[in-house]
Amino acid sequence: MNQKREDVRNVAIIAHVDHGKTTLVDELLKQSGVFRENQEVAERVMDSNDIERERGITILSKNTAVMYNGVKINIIDTPGHADFGGEVERVLKMVNGVILVVDAFEGPMPQTRFVLKKALELQLPVIVCINKIDRPEARPLEVEDEVLELFLDLEANDSQLDCPFVFASAKTGSATTNITVKNKDMKPLFDTIIDYIPAPEGDPDAGTQLLISTIDYNEYVGRIGVGKVDNGSISINQEVVITNHHDPEKQKRVKVSKLYEFDGLSKVEVKQAGIGSIVAISGISDLRIGDTLCSPDNPAPIPFQKISEPTIAMHFMVNDSPLAGKEGKYITSRHLRDRLFRELNTDVSLRVEETDSTDSFKVSGRGELHLSVLIENMRREGYEFSVSKAEVLYRQDEKGHLLEPMEQVYIDVPEEFAGNVIEKLGQRKGELVNMTPGNGSTTRLEFMIPSRGLIGYRGEFLTDTKGNGVMNAIFDSYGPYKGDISYRNLGSLIAFEAGEAITYGLFNAQERGILFIGPGEKVYAGMVIGQTGRSEDIEVNVCKTKKLTNTRSSSADEALRLTPPKILSLEQALDFIDTDELLEVTPASLRIRKKILDHTLRKRASLQGQKPTR
């Protein structure tokens, strides 16, 4: 007999990137008394990883729980970035409703649409929270209309359309259901969750059924599976069978050795958990996302959607440059292989394949950001390796036609830059689908463009719009191949010999283009040290010193003035490299180099018109 468990609510917070959902969770935690009065609390306490804090984005979904009026509210904070959409899809299986957070100025954005569509497909009730109403340019009532239009667009049913709206300022910790009535705390949001989000249902007397929706990994206890108890109960030392909806052969008996529930930000060991509880289980080594833990007498897996396939790939290789092994702690192919396969423990949207070479691995992900976060994590851990330019993953249809991933791109730019953006994306095979006036003097452009057309475009976009443009891309589908795209119109400045860059050599080289290095930096032949103003590559000698003579000219003694070099970030470097180049990544440096370092061999390869491979 199905029963409701009234003392629990399970809710996910979904939103576009940077609309304030993590800050909102902070406030819910503070106001439910999770922290002591005098406790120092870091901002955005849920973003635990360094990269999440620096970039202000959430990458991994996080679980937390708060108590309010005797009801335990399990809250899951989800990523807002399209590259981490795989995380969002799975998390929604654990909850009975969602809170959609929308910025009171920006309104619904592409990612808002993506996450909301997933929630509506699963028939989940939605509470709309219009956040940042304290922004000077906030327009909450217009945004409310825009959200309802989005619901209609996504064909929401009548009960979903009749959703409650809460107006909040996570920064000041206040919420209200009526915008004209000011309030000092989050109570209206808590009350709306209790009233509107249904209590979890299940049969407490049936056999155990628990779907694993996320995997955590911990050096000490290994894999930790997180999921919701759908039916029955689960307890310590219980024997269960692992089954999987997409793999009917999988049936393995295991024992539950440790069981945790969430309380605030910590995990608390429990002896038993019933229907509707979100629990973490450790001690089962080969637990995967999508597995169901069942009672041995009736093993029935819970259906689970397949995770979206990757659309973009890079090769991760052992670093073999002349400066290899000087700055990294982990440099061998064994280190690289172990680390990449370990990433698969927690990241389900990632694929790692071995190649013909033992020193190279093909790593596929959901987008450039997805892979760049992995690269950044690895270099911080002391790994040294090199990566190739991102390439898209093609498919073929039944007739053998080549298909490529297509993206929907939404761009908000001031009117004066719109023409430039349309022209640039047109060159990259982008098709303008829609153009509408945005807020104020901005224009919203909507494009359909091949994924490879966006590779390397973000940096250019920021320059073209003087940093005022906002671009959001979301995977749409596989479409027919659109033809060749030239990635980069400008060539590279290449170091001619190994040594140390000297001011005199750099001074002569800077006339040829923009430098990426300053004096005193080590270089080697074949290393890219700048960008030329022309389309072909130019080799320069930056280690050259001035020949000394007896006579002194009056101007020679004046100090040589160097333009400050353009120091590339990881993203900029990944955007910049061409198909015949690699990015050398170490804990201390990022160096761009040609795949073929030797000048003569490189010339020969380009004359034969072949793309150099390693």
C-alpha positions as CSV (number, residue, x, y, z in Angstrom):
1,M,0.0,0.0,0.0
2,N,1.5,3.4,-1.0
3,Q,1.8,5.9,1.8
4,K,2.9,9.5,1.9
5,R,5.7,10.5,4.2
6,E,4.6,13.9,5.5
7,D,7.7,14.7,7.5
8,V,10.0,14.9,4.4
9,R,10.2,17.1,1.3
10,N,12.7,16.5,-1.5
11,V,13.3,19.5,-3.8
12,A,16.0,20.5,-6.4
13,I,17.0,24.1,-7.0
14,I,17.4,24.7,-10.8
15,A,18.4,27.8,-12.6
16,H,20.5,29.4,-15.3
17,V,24.2,29.9,-14.3
18,D,24.7,32.9,-12.0
19,H,21.0,33.5,-11.1
20,G,21.8,33.1,-7.4
21,K,20.7,29.6,-6.5
22,T,23.7,28.7,-4.4
23,T,23.4,31.9,-2.4
24,L,19.7,31.1,-1.9
25,V,20.6,27.7,-0.4
26,D,23.1,29.5,1.9
27,E,20.2,31.6,3.3
28,L,17.9,28.6,3.7
29,L,20.6,26.9,5.7
30,K,21.3,30.0,7.8
31,Q,17.7,30.6,8.6
32,S,16.8,27.0,9.5
33,G,19.5,27.2,12.3
34,V,22.1,24.9,10.7
35,F,24.8,27.3,11.7
36,R,25.4,28.5,15.2
37,E,24.7,32.2,15.8
38,N,28.4,33.1,16.0
39,Q,29.6,30.6,13.4
40,E,31.8,32.0,10.6
41,V,30.2,30.9,7.3
42,A,31.9,31.1,4.0
43,E,29.8,32.7,1.2
44,R,28.3,30.2,-1.3
45,V,29.1,27.4,1.2
46,M,27.7,24.8,-1.2
47,D,30.4,25.5,-3.8
48,S,33.1,23.4,-2.1
49,N,35.6,22.9,-4.9
50,D,38.2,25.7,-5.5
51,I,37.3,26.1,-9.2
52,E,33.6,26.5,-8.3
53,R,34.5,29.2,-5.9
54,E,36.8,31.1,-8.3
55,R,34.5,30.9,-11.3
56,G,31.3,31.4,-9.2
57,I,29.7,28.3,-10.9
58,T,28.4,25.1,-9.6
59,I,29.8,22.0,-11.3
60,L,28.7,19.1,-9.1
61,S,25.2,18.8,-7.6
62,K,25.3,19.0,-3.8
63,N,22.9,17.6,-1.2
64,T,22.0,19.3,2.0
65,A,19.0,19.1,4.4
66,V,17.3,21.6,6.7
67,M,14.6,21.2,9.3
68,Y,11.6,23.5,9.3
69,N,8.6,23.1,11.6
70,G,9.4,19.4,12.1
71,V,9.7,18.7,8.4
72,K,13.0,17.6,6.9
73,I,13.6,19.4,3.6
74,N,16.3,17.7,1.4
75,I,17.7,20.3,-1.0
76,I,19.8,19.5,-4.0
77,D,21.7,22.4,-5.6
78,T,22.3,21.7,-9.3
79,P,24.7,23.1,-11.9
80,G,23.3,25.8,-14.2
81,H,25.8,25.3,-17.0
82,A,24.8,23.4,-20.2
83,D,28.1,21.4,-20.0
84,F,27.0,19.9,-16.7
85,G,23.4,19.2,-17.8
86,G,24.1,15.5,-17.3
87,E,24.1,16.2,-13.5
88,V,20.8,18.0,-13.6
89,E,19.0,15.2,-15.6
90,R,19.8,12.6,-13.0
91,V,19.2,14.6,-9.9
92,L,15.6,15.3,-10.8
93,K,14.9,11.6,-10.4
94,M,15.4,12.0,-6.6
95,V,13.0,14.9,-6.0
96,N,9.2,15.5,-5.9
97,G,9.4,19.1,-7.0
98,V,11.7,21.9,-8.1
99,I,12.4,25.6,-7.2
100,L,13.1,27.5,-10.4
101,V,15.3,30.5,-9.7
102,V,15.1,33.3,-12.2
103,D,17.1,36.6,-12.1
104,A,14.6,39.6,-11.6
105,F,16.5,41.6,-14.3
106,E,17.8,39.0,-16.8
107,G,14.6,36.9,-16.9
108,P,14.5,33.4,-18.2
109,M,17.8,32.4,-20.1
110,P,18.6,29.4,-22.3
111,Q,19.7,27.2,-19.5
112,T,16.5,28.1,-17.5
113,R,14.6,26.7,-20.5
114,F,16.7,23.5,-20.6
115,V,16.4,22.6,-16.9
116,L,12.7,23.6,-16.8
117,K,11.9,21.4,-19.8
118,K,13.5,18.4,-18.0
119,A,11.4,19.1,-14.9
120,L,8.1,19.5,-16.8
121,E,8.8,16.3,-18.7
122,L,9.1,14.4,-15.4
123,Q,5.7,16.0,-14.3
124,L,7.4,17.7,-11.4
125,P,5.6,20.7,-9.7
126,V,7.5,23.9,-9.9
127,I,7.8,26.8,-7.5
128,V,9.2,29.9,-9.3
129,C,11.5,32.1,-7.2
130,I,12.2,35.4,-8.8
131,N,15.5,36.3,-7.1
132,K,17.6,39.5,-6.9
133,I,14.5,41.8,-6.5
134,D,16.8,44.3,-4.7
135,R,18.8,44.9,-7.9
136,P,18.3,48.6,-8.9
137,E,17.2,47.6,-12.5
138,A,15.0,44.7,-11.3
139,R,11.7,44.2,-13.2
140,P,10.1,41.3,-11.3
141,L,6.6,41.6,-12.7
142,E,7.7,41.6,-16.3
143,V,9.9,38.6,-15.5
144,E,6.9,36.8,-14.0
145,D,5.1,37.2,-17.4
146,E,8.2,36.0,-19.3
147,V,8.4,32.9,-17.1
148,L,4.7,32.1,-17.7
149,E,5.3,32.5,-21.5
150,L,8.2,30.1,-21.2
151,F,5.8,27.6,-19.4
152,L,3.4,27.9,-22.3
153,D,6.2,27.5,-24.8
154,L,7.2,24.3,-23.2
155,E,3.6,23.0,-23.2
156,A,3.2,22.9,-19.4
157,N,-0.2,21.4,-18.3
158,D,-2.8,23.4,-16.3
159,S,-1.6,22.4,-12.9
160,Q,2.0,23.3,-13.7
161,L,0.9,26.7,-15.1
162,D,-0.9,27.4,-11.8
163,C,2.5,27.4,-9.9
164,P,3.2,29.7,-7.0
165,F,5.6,32.7,-7.4
166,V,7.9,33.8,-4.6
167,F,9.9,37.0,-4.9
168,A,13.2,36.9,-3.0
169,S,16.5,38.6,-2.4
170,A,18.9,35.9,-1.4
171,K,21.5,38.5,-0.6
172,T,19.4,40.2,2.1
173,G,17.8,36.8,3.1
174,S,14.2,37.8,2.5
175,A,11.3,36.4,0.5
176,T,7.7,37.4,-0.1
177,T,4.7,36.0,-2.0
178,N,3.4,39.5,-2.7
179,I,5.8,41.9,-4.2
180,T,4.1,44.9,-2.5
181,V,4.6,43.4,1.0
182,K,8.1,43.6,2.4
183,N,9.4,40.8,4.6
184,K,12.5,40.2,6.6
185,D,13.1,36.4,6.3
186,M,12.8,33.3,4.1
187,K,9.6,32.0,5.9
188,P,7.3,32.5,2.8
189,L,9.6,30.3,0.7
190,F,9.8,27.6,3.4
191,D,6.0,27.6,3.7
192,T,5.5,27.4,0.0
193,I,7.8,24.4,-0.2
194,I,5.9,22.6,2.6
195,D,2.5,23.5,1.0
196,Y,3.2,23.0,-2.7
197,I,5.8,20.3,-3.0
198,P,4.2,16.8,-2.5
199,A,5.5,14.5,0.2
200,P,7.3,11.5,-1.2
201,E,5.2,8.4,-1.7
202,G,6.1,4.7,-1.6
203,D,5.2,1.3,-0.1
204,P,7.0,0.9,3.2
205,D,6.1,-2.8,3.4
206,A,7.4,-3.7,-0.1
207,G,10.9,-4.9,-1.0
208,T,13.7,-2.3,-1.0
209,Q,14.1,-0.2,-4.1
210,L,16.7,2.6,-4.2
211,L,17.9,4.3,-7.4
212,I,21.4,5.6,-7.3
213,S,21.3,9.1,-8.9
214,T,24.7,10.6,-8.1
215,I,28.1,9.2,-7.1
216,D,30.5,10.8,-4.8
217,Y,34.1,9.7,-4.4
218,N,36.2,9.8,-1.3
219,E,39.9,8.6,-1.0
220,Y,39.2,6.9,2.3
221,V,35.9,5.0,1.7
222,G,35.9,4.9,-2.2
223,R,32.6,5.3,-4.0
224,I,29.6,6.7,-2.2
225,G,26.2,6.2,-3.9
226,V,23.5,8.8,-3.3
227,G,19.8,8.1,-4.0
228,K,16.2,8.1,-2.7
229,V,14.5,5.2,-1.1
230,D,11.5,4.6,-3.4
231,N,10.0,1.6,-1.7
232,G,10.6,-0.4,1.5
233,S,13.4,0.6,3.7
234,I,17.2,0.1,3.8
235,S,19.3,-0.7,6.8
236,I,22.9,-1.4,7.8
237,N,24.2,-4.9,7.1
238,Q,21.2,-5.6,4.8
239,E,21.8,-7.8,1.8
240,V,20.7,-6.2,-1.5
241,V,21.0,-7.0,-5.2
242,I,22.4,-4.4,-7.6
243,T,20.3,-4.3,-10.9
244,N,20.2,-1.8,-13.8
245,H,17.4,-0.9,-16.1
246,H,19.7,-0.6,-19.2
247,D,21.8,-3.7,-18.3
248,P,19.4,-6.6,-17.5
249,E,22.3,-9.0,-17.0
250,K,23.6,-7.1,-14.0
251,Q,22.6,-8.8,-10.8
252,K,25.1,-8.7,-7.9
253,R,24.6,-9.4,-4.3
254,V,26.2,-7.0,-1.9
255,K,26.0,-5.9,1.7
256,V,25.2,-2.3,2.9
257,S,28.0,-1.6,5.3
258,K,27.5,2.2,5.9
259,L,24.4,4.3,5.6
260,Y,24.2,8.1,5.9
261,E,21.5,10.8,5.8
262,F,22.1,14.5,5.1
263,D,21.9,17.0,8.0
264,G,22.8,20.5,7.1
265,L,26.1,20.2,5.3
266,S,27.3,17.0,6.9
267,K,26.4,13.4,6.5
268,V,25.1,11.6,9.6
269,E,25.4,7.8,10.0
270,V,22.0,6.1,10.4
271,K,21.0,2.5,11.1
272,Q,17.9,2.6,8.8
273,A,16.1,4.8,6.3
274,G,12.5,4.6,5.0
275,I,10.6,5.8,1.9
276,G,11.4,9.3,0.7
277,S,14.7,9.5,2.5
278,I,17.7,10.6,0.5
279,V,20.7,8.5,1.6
280,A,24.3,8.0,0.9
281,I,25.7,4.4,0.9
282,S,29.4,3.5,1.0
283,G,31.3,0.3,0.9
284,I,30.0,-1.0,-2.4
285,S,32.9,-0.8,-4.8
286,D,31.3,-1.0,-8.3
287,L,28.2,1.1,-7.8
288,R,27.2,3.1,-10.9
289,I,24.8,5.9,-11.6
290,G,21.4,4.3,-12.7
291,D,21.9,1.2,-10.6
292,T,18.9,0.1,-8.4
293,L,19.5,-1.6,-5.0
294,C,16.7,-4.1,-4.5
295,S,15.6,-6.8,-2.1
296,P,17.0,-10.2,-3.2
297,D,13.5,-11.8,-3.3
298,N,12.2,-9.4,-5.9
299,P,14.9,-7.5,-7.9
300,A,13.1,-4.9,-10.0
301,P,15.2,-2.1,-11.4
302,I,13.8,1.4,-11.6
303,P,13.7,2.9,-15.2
304,F,16.3,5.6,-15.8
305,Q,17.0,7.7,-18.8
306,K,20.3,7.3,-20.5
307,I,22.9,10.0,-19.9
308,S,23.4,12.5,-22.9
309,E,26.3,11.5,-25.1
310,P,29.4,13.7,-25.3
311,T,29.7,16.0,-28.3
312,I,33.4,17.1,-28.1
313,A,36.7,15.4,-27.7
314,M,40.4,16.2,-27.0
315,H,43.5,14.0,-26.9
316,F,45.3,14.0,-23.5
317,M,49.0,13.0,-24.1
318,V,52.2,12.5,-22.1
319,N,54.2,15.7,-22.4
320,D,57.3,15.1,-24.6
321,S,58.5,18.7,-25.0
322,P,62.1,19.6,-24.2
323,L,60.9,21.1,-20.9
324,A,58.9,18.0,-20.0
325,G,59.0,16.6,-16.4
326,K,60.5,19.8,-14.8
327,E,57.4,21.2,-13.2
328,G,54.9,18.3,-12.7
329,K,54.7,15.6,-10.0
330,Y,52.8,13.1,-12.1
331,I,54.2,12.8,-15.7
332,T,54.0,9.2,-17.0
333,S,51.3,7.6,-19.1
334,R,50.4,5.4,-16.2
335,H,49.8,8.4,-14.0
336,L,47.7,10.0,-16.7
337,R,45.7,6.9,-17.4
338,D,44.9,6.2,-13.7
339,R,43.8,9.8,-13.2
340,L,41.5,10.0,-16.3
341,F,39.9,6.6,-15.5
342,R,39.4,7.7,-11.8
343,E,37.5,10.8,-13.1
344,L,34.9,8.4,-14.6
345,N,34.0,7.4,-11.0
346,T,32.1,10.7,-10.5
347,D,31.6,12.2,-14.0
348,V,29.1,10.2,-16.0
349,S,29.1,12.5,-19.0
350,L,32.8,11.9,-19.6
351,R,34.3,9.1,-21.9
352,V,37.9,8.0,-21.8
353,E,39.2,5.8,-24.6
354,E,42.7,4.3,-25.2
355,T,44.3,5.0,-28.6
356,D,46.9,3.2,-30.7
357,S,49.5,5.0,-28.7
358,T,50.0,4.1,-25.1
359,D,50.9,7.8,-24.4
360,S,47.6,9.3,-25.7
361,F,44.0,9.1,-24.5
362,K,40.9,10.3,-26.2
363,V,38.7,12.2,-23.7
364,S,35.2,13.2,-24.7
365,G,32.8,15.5,-22.8
366,R,29.8,17.8,-23.1
367,G,31.6,21.0,-24.1
368,E,34.8,23.0,-23.8
369,L,34.1,24.1,-20.3
370,H,33.5,20.5,-19.1
371,L,37.0,19.5,-20.4
372,S,38.8,22.7,-19.3
373,V,37.5,22.2,-15.7
374,L,39.0,18.6,-15.8
375,I,42.4,20.0,-17.1
376,E,42.4,22.7,-14.5
377,N,41.7,20.2,-11.7
378,M,44.5,17.9,-12.9
379,R,47.2,20.6,-13.1
380,R,46.3,21.7,-9.6
381,E,46.8,18.2,-8.4
382,G,50.4,18.2,-9.9
383,Y,49.8,16.5,-13.3
384,E,51.8,17.5,-16.4
385,F,50.5,16.6,-19.8
386,S,49.6,18.1,-23.2
387,V,46.2,18.4,-24.9
388,S,45.2,18.8,-28.5
389,K,42.6,21.2,-30.0
390,A,39.0,20.2,-29.2
391,E,37.2,18.5,-32.0
392,V,33.6,17.6,-32.4
393,L,32.3,14.0,-32.5
394,Y,30.6,13.2,-35.8
395,R,28.0,10.6,-36.5
396,Q,26.5,9.0,-39.7
397,D,22.9,8.5,-40.5
398,E,21.4,5.3,-42.1
399,K,22.4,6.6,-45.6
400,G,26.0,7.2,-44.6
401,H,25.7,11.0,-44.5
402,L,27.9,12.8,-42.1
403,L,26.1,14.4,-39.1
404,E,27.5,16.9,-36.6
405,P,26.3,18.3,-33.3
406,M,24.4,21.6,-33.7
407,E,23.9,24.1,-30.9
408,Q,21.3,26.8,-30.2
409,V,23.1,30.0,-29.3
410,Y,21.4,32.9,-27.5
411,I,23.4,36.2,-27.5
412,D,22.5,39.4,-25.8
413,V,24.6,42.3,-27.0
414,P,24.3,46.1,-27.2
415,E,22.8,47.1,-30.5
416,E,26.1,48.6,-32.0
417,F,27.9,45.2,-31.8
418,A,25.0,43.0,-33.3
419,G,26.2,43.4,-36.9
420,N,29.8,42.3,-36.0
421,V,28.5,39.2,-34.1
422,I,26.2,38.2,-37.0
423,E,29.0,38.6,-39.5
424,K,31.5,36.5,-37.4
425,L,29.0,33.7,-36.7
426,G,28.0,33.7,-40.3
427,Q,31.6,32.9,-41.2
428,R,31.4,30.0,-38.8
429,K,28.3,28.5,-40.5
430,G,25.9,30.0,-37.9
431,E,22.4,30.7,-39.1
432,L,20.5,33.6,-37.6
433,V,17.1,32.2,-36.5
434,N,15.7,35.1,-34.5
435,M,16.5,38.7,-33.6
436,T,14.4,40.5,-31.0
437,P,15.0,43.7,-28.9
438,G,16.2,42.8,-25.4
439,N,16.2,44.8,-22.2
440,G,17.2,48.5,-22.6
441,S,19.4,49.0,-25.7
442,T,20.4,45.4,-26.1
443,T,19.5,43.0,-28.9
444,R,18.9,39.3,-28.4
445,L,20.2,37.1,-31.3
446,E,19.3,33.4,-31.7
447,F,21.5,31.2,-33.9
448,M,21.7,27.6,-34.9
449,I,25.4,26.8,-35.4
450,P,27.6,23.7,-35.6
451,S,29.4,23.0,-32.2
452,R,32.7,23.3,-34.0
453,G,31.8,26.8,-35.1
454,L,31.9,27.9,-31.4
455,I,35.3,26.3,-30.7
456,G,37.6,29.2,-30.1
457,Y,35.0,31.9,-30.5
458,R,34.3,32.9,-26.9
459,G,37.5,35.0,-26.6
460,E,36.9,36.7,-29.9
461,F,33.3,37.4,-28.8
462,L,34.3,39.2,-25.7
463,T,36.8,41.4,-27.6
464,D,34.2,42.2,-30.3
465,T,31.6,43.2,-27.8
466,K,34.1,45.0,-25.5
467,G,33.1,42.6,-22.7
468,N,29.4,43.6,-22.8
469,G,28.0,40.6,-24.6
470,V,26.4,37.5,-23.0
471,M,26.5,34.3,-24.9
472,N,24.8,31.0,-24.0
473,A,24.9,27.8,-26.0
474,I,22.9,24.7,-25.6
475,F,23.2,21.4,-27.5
476,D,20.2,20.9,-29.8
477,S,20.6,17.8,-32.0
478,Y,22.8,16.2,-34.7
479,G,22.3,17.8,-38.1
480,P,23.9,17.5,-41.6
481,Y,27.6,18.5,-41.9
482,K,27.8,22.2,-42.8
483,G,31.1,22.4,-44.6
484,D,34.6,23.5,-43.7
485,I,35.2,26.3,-41.2
486,S,38.6,28.1,-40.8
487,Y,39.3,28.4,-37.1
488,R,42.0,31.1,-37.1
489,N,42.9,33.7,-39.6
490,L,46.2,34.7,-37.9
491,G,49.3,32.6,-37.7
492,S,51.6,31.8,-34.8
493,L,55.0,33.3,-33.8
494,I,57.3,30.4,-33.3
495,A,60.6,30.3,-31.4
496,F,63.5,29.3,-33.6
497,E,65.9,27.9,-31.0
498,A,66.0,26.8,-27.4
499,G,67.2,29.1,-24.7
500,E,66.0,32.0,-22.6
501,A,64.0,34.8,-24.0
502,I,66.0,38.1,-24.0
503,T,64.7,41.6,-24.2
504,Y,66.6,42.4,-27.4
505,G,65.2,39.4,-29.2
506,L,61.7,40.0,-27.9
507,F,61.9,43.7,-28.9
508,N,62.6,42.7,-32.6
509,A,59.8,40.0,-32.4
510,Q,57.1,42.2,-31.1
511,E,57.0,44.1,-34.4
512,R,55.7,40.9,-36.0
513,G,52.7,40.5,-33.7
514,I,51.5,40.0,-30.1
515,L,53.8,38.2,-27.7
516,F,52.6,35.7,-25.1
517,I,55.9,35.6,-23.1
518,G,58.2,38.1,-21.4
519,P,62.0,38.2,-20.9
520,G,63.6,35.5,-18.8
521,E,61.2,32.7,-19.9
522,K,62.5,29.4,-21.1
523,V,61.7,28.6,-24.7
524,Y,62.4,25.8,-27.2
525,A,62.4,25.4,-30.9
526,G,58.8,24.9,-32.1
527,M,57.2,26.6,-29.1
528,V,54.5,29.2,-30.0
529,I,55.5,32.5,-28.3
530,G,52.9,34.8,-29.9
531,Q,50.4,35.6,-32.6
532,T,51.3,37.2,-35.9
533,G,49.3,39.9,-37.7
534,R,49.3,37.8,-40.9
535,S,47.8,34.5,-41.8
536,E,51.0,32.4,-42.0
537,D,53.3,31.3,-39.2
538,I,56.6,33.2,-38.6
539,E,59.7,31.9,-36.9
540,V,61.6,34.4,-34.7
541,N,64.7,34.2,-32.6
542,V,63.9,35.6,-29.2
543,C,67.1,34.4,-27.6
544,K,69.3,36.6,-29.8
545,T,71.6,39.1,-28.0
546,K,72.9,42.3,-29.5
547,K,76.4,42.1,-31.1
548,L,78.8,44.2,-29.1
549,T,81.0,46.7,-30.9
550,N,83.5,49.4,-29.9
551,T,81.4,52.3,-31.2
552,R,78.4,53.4,-29.2
553,S,75.4,55.1,-30.9
554,S,73.4,57.6,-28.9
555,S,70.1,55.8,-29.4
556,A,71.4,52.3,-28.7
557,D,71.8,53.1,-25.0
558,E,68.2,54.0,-24.6
559,A,66.2,51.2,-22.8
560,L,64.3,48.9,-25.2
561,R,60.6,49.2,-24.5
562,L,58.7,46.0,-24.5
563,T,54.9,45.9,-24.8
564,P,53.6,43.8,-21.9
565,P,52.9,40.3,-23.1
566,K,49.4,38.9,-23.4
567,I,49.2,36.1,-20.8
568,L,46.7,33.5,-21.9
569,S,44.3,31.8,-19.4
570,L,43.6,28.1,-19.9
571,E,40.4,28.8,-21.8
572,Q,42.1,31.4,-24.0
573,A,44.9,29.0,-24.8
574,L,42.5,26.2,-25.6
575,D,40.6,28.6,-27.9
576,F,43.8,29.8,-29.5
577,I,45.6,26.5,-30.5
578,D,45.2,25.3,-34.0
579,T,44.8,21.7,-35.3
580,D,48.6,21.3,-35.7
581,E,49.4,22.6,-32.2
582,L,49.3,21.3,-28.7
583,L,48.9,22.9,-25.3
584,E,51.5,21.9,-22.8
585,V,49.9,21.9,-19.3
586,T,52.0,21.8,-16.1
587,P,51.2,23.0,-12.5
588,A,53.2,26.1,-13.1
589,S,52.9,26.9,-16.9
590,L,50.8,26.8,-20.0
591,R,52.9,26.6,-23.2
592,I,51.6,26.4,-26.7
593,R,53.7,24.4,-29.1
594,K,53.7,22.9,-32.6
595,K,53.0,19.1,-32.8
596,I,56.1,18.8,-34.9
597,L,58.8,20.8,-33.2
598,D,61.5,20.4,-35.9
599,H,61.4,23.2,-38.5
600,T,62.3,21.0,-41.5
601,L,59.9,18.2,-40.6
602,R,57.2,20.7,-40.1
603,K,57.8,22.3,-43.5
604,R,57.8,18.9,-45.2
605,A,54.5,17.9,-43.5
606,S,52.8,21.2,-44.6
607,L,54.1,20.8,-48.2
608,Q,52.6,17.3,-48.3
609,G,49.3,18.9,-47.1
610,Q,48.9,16.4,-44.4
611,K,47.7,17.4,-40.9
612,P,50.6,16.5,-38.6
613,T,49.8,13.9,-36.0
614,R,52.1,12.7,-33.3
